[in-house]
Amino acid sequence: MGLFSKQRLGIDLGTANTIIYIDNKGIALREPSIVARNIKTGEVVAYGKEAAKLVGRTSDTYETIRPIRDGVIADFSLTKQMLAHFIKQAVLRSLSRPEVVICVPSSISKVERRAVIDAIKDLGIHRAMIVEEPFAAALGANLAIEEPRGKMVVDIGGGTTDIATISYGEIVNGSSSRAGGSLMNETIMAYVRNHYQLAVGDYTAETIKIVLGNAMFTEQDTSDKLKVRGRNIATGVPDEKYVEASIVAEAVDEVIQMIVTSIKQVLEQTPPELSADIIENGIVLTGGGSLLKRLPERLHDEIGIPVNLASVPLDSAAIGAGKMLKQLDIQSKIAEKKAR
């Protein structure tokens, strides 16, 4: 008898967050993709939210690690431990091995795909299937992707932004880049350091992005600021400064421009007939990074095509993976025929 109850799971294994969807129940878990471990013993002492509380606050004995980087597995062992912990949390009681559909960025290699499959199968998973992130996000955003009409989804996650043109149930063309939420945090940290001589960590940068981040800075936002604590890089002692929204807008603009460029490149490769459909239907934004203030309006201005935010952008990929669970039986039959 296995460790898990008989469940069918859709998993969005992201750089920033891991989200688990349970068939017929909905979103069961949403946790940061972080673990904390004892450096000397290698023992993991905290996962998810508990580990996130320790970021930047640990001694030399402990370290916090993101085992998923830029959308792919960077630490195989820690990823397996983290997934096992999250699945147990989501499923609660366990009687038999679950079936899983898991999202991955569209650009990862065959070797990286195999690493994802191996990681989850080592947990005692009965069956597993991989689905590309933008395809799952489109399903989760309720786009009618089975129609022979062009749909475009832009999934802005923590580690990657995945863009795809989809028609007749398939990805026609797309791209994946590192221009995600984590890169925005990195640029914010660099700008705060350069403009205020203040060193801040990733957690503080994320807070700054949520509070002050703005894709279309206007004069009305000039007075917006946030008191931020960090380390003065000149004196080396704790300090606090007021960070202005204009500086944060400059920081995130670098990443937004990368996203705009990627969208234009995908549109240039899209067949004319599908391009006409996209002009009519618009572009759909999903992923946590799409929650940046005024981002749909900014992309509309830059590209000239309507841009709409999905109803549940953070959960779209996990929900889409959940909808793909019914494909497991079909894929299994196809594999059996090929094996004969």
Buried (B, 14 or more C-beta within 10 A) or exposed (E): EBBBBEBBBBBBBBBBBBBBBBBEEEBBBBBBBBBBBEEEEEEBBBBBEBBBBBBEEBEEEBBBBBBBBBBBBBBBEBBBBBBBBBBBBBBEEBEEBBBBBBBBBBBBEEEBBEBBBEBBBEBBBBBBBBBBBBBBBBBBBBBEBEBEBBBBBBBBBBBBBBBBBBBEEEBBBBBBBBBBBBBBBBBBBEBBBEBBBBBBBBBBBBBBBEBBBBBBBEEEBEEBBBEBEBBBEEEEEEBEBEBBBBBBBBBBBBBBEBBBBBBEBBBEEBEEEBBEBBBEBBBBBBBBBBBBBBBBEBBBEBBEBBBEBBEBBBBBBBBBBBBBBEEBEEEEEEEEEEEE
